[in-house]
Amino acid sequence: MNSTFSFPKSITLIPVQEKHISFIWTMRKAHPAWQHIRREHIEKGVAEKWSGSPVSRWLITIQERIYGEIGWKSYTPGEYLYLDVIVYRKELYRLDLARHCVVPFV
Protein backbone atom coordinates (compact mmCIF):
# COMPACT_ATOMS: atom_id res chain seq x y z
CA MET A 1 0.00 0.00 0.00
CA ASN A 2 2.14 2.84 -1.26
CA SER A 3 -0.59 5.22 -2.35
CA THR A 4 -1.10 8.91 -1.79
CA PHE A 5 -4.46 9.97 -0.35
CA SER A 6 -6.03 13.37 -1.09
CA PHE A 7 -8.76 15.05 0.94
CA PRO A 8 -10.69 18.35 0.86
CA LYS A 9 -8.79 21.63 1.33
CA SER A 10 -5.86 20.14 -0.60
CA ILE A 11 -4.77 17.93 2.32
CA THR A 12 -2.63 15.11 0.99
CA LEU A 13 -1.16 12.18 2.93
CA ILE A 14 2.13 10.93 1.52
CA PRO A 15 3.65 7.68 2.80
CA VAL A 16 6.88 8.34 4.70
CA GLN A 17 9.85 6.90 2.85
CA GLU A 18 13.57 6.74 3.52
CA LYS A 19 14.09 9.99 1.59
CA HIS A 20 11.94 11.84 4.17
CA ILE A 21 13.93 10.78 7.26
CA SER A 22 16.31 13.77 7.22
CA PHE A 23 13.41 16.22 6.99
CA ILE A 24 11.48 14.49 9.79
CA TRP A 25 14.61 14.43 11.95
CA THR A 26 15.18 18.17 11.42
CA MET A 27 11.56 19.07 12.23
CA ARG A 28 11.34 16.87 15.33
CA LYS A 29 14.66 17.82 16.92
CA ALA A 30 13.63 21.50 16.80
CA HIS A 31 10.98 20.83 19.47
CA PRO A 32 11.95 20.19 23.14
CA ALA A 33 9.55 17.25 23.46
CA TRP A 34 11.44 15.33 20.78
CA GLN A 35 15.03 16.16 21.76
CA HIS A 36 15.41 12.83 23.58
CA ILE A 37 14.72 10.78 20.44
CA ARG A 38 17.51 9.47 18.26
CA ARG A 39 17.50 9.40 14.47
CA GLU A 40 17.58 5.59 14.62
CA HIS A 41 14.10 5.58 16.22
CA ILE A 42 12.71 7.44 13.22
CA GLU A 43 14.46 5.10 10.80
CA LYS A 44 13.04 2.09 12.64
CA GLY A 45 9.53 3.56 12.56
CA VAL A 46 9.74 3.95 8.79
CA ALA A 47 10.89 0.35 8.38
CA GLU A 48 8.32 -1.26 10.73
CA LYS A 49 5.18 -2.85 9.39
CA TRP A 50 2.27 -1.84 11.60
CA SER A 51 -1.28 -3.16 11.31
CA GLY A 52 -0.28 -5.52 8.51
CA SER A 53 0.53 -2.56 6.27
CA PRO A 54 3.94 -1.58 4.92
CA VAL A 55 3.21 2.07 5.66
CA SER A 56 2.60 3.30 9.20
CA ARG A 57 3.61 6.98 8.98
CA TRP A 58 2.32 9.57 6.57
CA LEU A 59 3.34 13.18 5.94
CA ILE A 60 0.46 15.66 6.04
CA THR A 61 0.85 18.13 3.19
CA ILE A 62 -1.23 21.04 1.98
CA GLN A 63 -0.40 22.37 -1.47
CA GLU A 64 2.90 20.44 -1.39
CA ARG A 65 4.08 22.00 1.92
CA ILE A 66 4.64 19.59 4.81
CA TYR A 67 2.65 20.45 7.96
CA GLY A 68 3.07 17.32 10.08
CA GLU A 69 2.88 13.54 10.38
CA ILE A 70 0.12 11.10 11.12
CA GLY A 71 0.64 7.47 12.07
CA TRP A 72 -1.04 4.47 13.60
CA LYS A 73 -0.10 1.27 15.34
CA SER A 74 -2.01 -1.77 16.54
CA TYR A 75 -0.20 -3.59 19.33
CA THR A 76 -2.35 -6.70 19.05
CA PRO A 77 -4.23 -7.84 15.91
CA GLY A 78 -7.92 -7.06 16.03
CA GLU A 79 -7.56 -4.79 19.06
CA TYR A 80 -7.34 -1.03 19.47
CA LEU A 81 -5.67 1.11 16.85
CA TYR A 82 -3.55 3.93 18.26
CA LEU A 83 -3.40 7.11 16.19
CA ASP A 84 -0.94 9.94 16.65
CA VAL A 85 -0.44 13.29 14.95
CA ILE A 86 2.77 15.32 15.09
CA VAL A 87 2.29 18.95 14.10
CA TYR A 88 5.21 20.84 12.54
CA ARG A 89 3.35 24.04 11.64
CA LYS A 90 0.66 25.64 13.79
CA GLU A 91 -1.59 26.30 10.78
CA LEU A 92 -2.47 22.61 10.91
CA TYR A 93 -4.49 23.23 14.10
CA ARG A 94 -6.99 25.28 12.11
CA LEU A 95 -8.05 22.26 10.06
CA ASP A 96 -10.51 19.62 11.15
CA LEU A 97 -8.17 16.64 10.73
CA ALA A 98 -10.70 14.24 12.21
CA ARG A 99 -13.15 15.09 9.46
CA HIS A 100 -10.64 15.29 6.61
CA CYS A 101 -8.12 12.56 7.44
CA VAL A 102 -9.25 10.11 10.10
CA VAL A 103 -12.74 9.20 8.86
CA PRO A 104 -11.57 7.65 5.56
CA PHE A 105 -9.40 5.17 7.49
CA VAL A 106 -12.14 3.95 9.86
N, C-alpha and C positions, 0 to 999 in steps of 0.2 A: 504494500500500500504506500506508494510514493507519490500521491497526488497532491495537488494544491487545491484548497477549498476557498471559494469566494463567497462573501456575504454582503448584505446591504451596506451602504456608506463606504464602499470600497475597502472593506476589511478583507484581508486575504491571509490565510494560514498557510505557511510554507514549512514543509518538513525540515527540521534541523539536520544538517549534514556536516561532515567533517570540515568543510570549507567555512562554516559559520562559527567554529569553536573560538577562534581568536576574537571575533567581534563580541560573542557572548562573554568571554573572559574579561574583556575590557569594560563592558557595561556593568557586569556584576561586581568587579573589584572596586569600582568607583563608589559603591554604597557600603557603609559600615556594617550592615547586617550580613554581608557576603564576604567580608575580608578574611574570615577564617577558612573559607573553602579553597581547595587547591585546584589547579587546572585539570589535574587527573580525574577529579570527581566529575567535571563537566564532560570530559572525553568518555568516561565510563557511561554516563547517562545517555550519551548519543548512541553508544554501541549496544546498550541493553535492549532487550525485546520485552516490552511490558504489554500485558493484556493480550498476548498472542499476536501482537502487531509489531512489525519492524520499526515503526516510528512511534515514539513516546513523547517527543518534544516538538513543538511547532513555534515558529516565529510569527508574531502578530504584526502584520504590515498594513499600512493605509497609504494608498497611492505610492507604493514602493519604498516607503520610509518605515524602518523597524521601530515599533513602539513597545514591544515586550515579548514574553514567551508564555505559552500555555502548555501544560503537560498533564498526563494522567498515569496512574499506576494502580494495578489491582494486586494486592499482596496474596490473595488466595483466589483461585478460579471460581467464578460464580458468586463471589462476595462483593463487598463494597468497592466502588471505584473512587479513588482519591484524585481530586482535580486541584491543580495549583496554577496561579497566574503570577508572573513576575513582571512588574511594570518598569520600563526604562524611562518613559516620558509621561509626565503628568497629564497630558492631553487625553491619554487613554482612559482616565477616570470619568471623563465626560460621556463616554459611550456605554450603552447598555450591553455589556459583553454577554450576559446571561441570555439575552434575547437574540443577539446576533451570532454568537459562537457556540454556546453550550447546547442549546436546544437541538441543533442538527445531529449531535453525537449521542443523544439519549435514545 
